[in-house]
């Protein structure tokens, strides 16, 4: 599990993913997230990203780069303000969660994408 985050939601999301049986790797900026994804040192199963990240790259950009690496890479977006951009900025076959959301919604979203057979080859 890979997760790029914005500070305000870090502890809640990290705890939710861990409680859901996932092992999150955390990147504090979009650029660092892409570096981790491209390194190939770890085989990440999914991306959970906030839209508004530190650095120049936002969550939309991180997801697009993840899909360049693997066209079917599972992506879950989180946002409190950018939901209206999902249709034009989101990658296909991804899920958008509007904040606030329940931890169970996050686990359900990630599980749904992984169970749909969209995990990396």
N, C-alpha and C positions, 0 to 999 in steps of 0.2 A: 504494500500500500504506500502510495506516495501522496504527500499533502503539502501544498504551498499555502501559506496562511497570512492573515492579517492579525496583528497582535490581539485585538479585542476578542476574537473567537478562538484563540489558540487552545487554551486549557479545556474548554468544553468539547471541542472537536477532537482533540487528541485523546481525551478520556473516553469519549464515545466510541472512537475507532478501536481503542485498546480493549474496552469492555465488550465490543462486538467481535473480538477475536482477531483483529487485524494488528499488524505491526507498522505503525506509521513512521515514515521518514519525513523530516520536516525541513523545508527550505524557507528562509525568511524573505526572499525576494523572487520575483519572476525569473530573473537572470540566473540565480542560483538553482532554481527548480529545473530550468532547461539544462544547465550544466550537469546536474545529477542524472537527469533522464538520458542525456547523450553519452555519458561516461560508459554506460553498459556494465558498470561494476556490480550493480544490483539489478535483478530482474523485477521491476515494479509491476504490480498487477492492475493498478488503477490510479487515477489522478483525482484528488479532491482539492479544489482550489477556490479561494475567495476571488472575486473579480478585482477588487481594489487591493493591489499589493504594493509593497515598497519597491522602489526602483522604477525603471522606465517601462518595464513590461507588465501588463495586467494579466489577469487570469484568462481572458479570451486568447491572448497571445501565447501563453504557456500551453493551453490546450491545443492550439493549432500546431505548435512545434511538436507536442507529444504525438499528434496524429501524422506528422511528417515522418516520425520514427516508426510508428506502427499505425496504419490507417484505421484500425479497429480498437485502439486503446480506450478503455472505459474512462469517461470523464463525468465528474459530478461538480457542478458549479454551485457556489454559495454567494448570495448577495442580499443586501438590504436596500439597494438603490438602483441597480442596473438591470432588473428583470425585463424591462421594456426592450432592451437591446438583444435579448436572447435569440430572437428570430433571425436577426441579421449577423450576429457575432458568434453565436454558439456553434459548436461542431455537431454534425448529425449524430443521432443515436446517443445523446448525452442526456443528463438530467440536471435541472435547475432547482435548487432549494432556496426559497425566499426566507430570509431571517425575519423574525425568529422562527426556528423550527425545533421540533423535539429530537433528541438524540436518536430515537428509534427510526425517525424518518431518514436520517443520514445512513444508518446501517442498512435499512431497507433499500435505499437508492443504490448503494455500492453493491449489495448482494444481488439486486435485480440485474444490474449490468454484468456482473461476473457470471451469473447463472444463465444469462442470455447467450453465453458463448462468445462474448466479445473480449475475453482476456487475451493478452499477448501470446503469440505463438512461441 
